[in-house]
Amino acid sequence: MQAIAQTRSYPRPIADIPAPVAALRRLAPRCQAGARLDLFRACAMLSTDSGVAARSYAEALLRGLAVVLGRVPVLHQPGAAELSFDEAWIASLLGAAQRGDEASMRFLLASRLPRHARRQIGWLAAQLAQRQAQM
């Protein structure tokens, strides 16, 4: 007979989930099922229509990140109490874009993305940040 060690249960800290991340979590399954995205073409198509909804920018951002990172960004299920590293990075990027903090945006983009993708991902993040209330 094996004895089972008694372990204490420590409460896990609950992160304050930013509203844009919660919205991206809901969109993630749909974006993962979509075809590969040509990031440059997607940005060009979105920029020609000023009435494009936040959801289109969010989908383009998630799908573009999947292509650029070489993997799908880790987004937890809606309602999860913790933020993944990818979610925290996206929230920081959107927050910097919303504040107009270009130095922070450049830093965040350079920390994870190849040079050729920074401009498009940054533009998508800025457009999404302007439309966060629509999500």
N, C-alpha and C positions, 0 to 999 in steps of 0.2 A: 504494500500500500504506500502510495506517495503522499507526502504532506504538501499541501498547497500553501505557499507562503501568502500571508495576508499583506495586501498592499493598500496603501492609502489612495484614495481617489482625490486628486487635486483638481479644482475647477479650472477649466481652460479659459483663458481670457477671450472674451467675445469682442471681436473687432467691430468697429463702427463701419458698416458697409456703405460706401458712397453710392448715391442713387444711380450714377452712370454705370457703375460696376454691376449693380443689381439688374439694370436694364440689359447690359451686355450678357450677363449670365442667361437671361431668358432667350436672347438671340443666338447664343453659341451653337446649339444643336443644329439649327437651320443653316448656319454659315459653314459648319463642318461638312454638311452634306452637299454643299455646292461645288461647282467645278473650280479648277484652278483659276486664279485671278491674275490678269496682267495689270499690275499696279499702275503703270503710267496711263494705260488706256482707261482704267476705272476713274482715275482722277480727272482725266480730260473730259470724260462723259459727265461726271458729276458737276464739274465747274461750269458747264454750258447752261445748266438749268438752275436758276436762283431759287426755285421753289422746292428743291429736293428736301425731303424729310430727313430728320435726324436718324431714323432707322436705316436709311440707305447709306449714310456716312458710317454708321456703326458697323453695318455688315461689311462694307468695303474695308474698314479699319481691321476688323477681325480676320477677314479672309486675306488681306494684304500682309498682316503680321504672320499668318500661317505660312505664306509663301516665303517671306523674307527670313523668318527664323528657321525655316526648314522643319517646323513642327507646329502643331496647333497650340496656341497659348493655353495655359492651364486656367480654366475658369470653373469654379466650383458650381455645384447645383444651386438653383435659386433657393434662398433661405439658409444656406450654409453660414455658420457664424464666423468663419475664418477667411482671411484673404490669402490667396496664393501669391507667390512672388510676381507672377505676370499681372495679376489683378492690381496689386499695389503699384506696380510700375505704370500700368495704364492709368490708374487713378491719379498718380503724381503727374503724368504727362498731361492729362486733361485739366487738372488743377492749374498747372503752369500756363497752359494755353488760355484758360479762362481769365487768369490774372494778367495775361499779356507779358509774362515773364519769359522772354525769349532766351535768356542765358540758361535758365533751368531746362527749358525745352531742348536746347542744343545739347546740353550735358546728358539729359536722359536719352535722347535719340542716339548720341554717339556712344553711350555706354552699352547699347545692345544691338544696334543695327549697322549694317555695312553702309558706307558712304553713299552709294547709289540709291538707297531707299529712304534716306533720312528726310529728304525734302517732301516726298509724297506722303509718307506716314505722318510727318509733322503737319502737313496741310490738312490731311484727313482729321487728325486730332483737333486742330484749331477749328475746323468747320463743325465738328461734333460738339466741341465745347460751347460754341455759340448757340447751338440748338438743343442743349441738354434739357431744357424745359419741355421740349416736344416729345421726349422719350417716354 
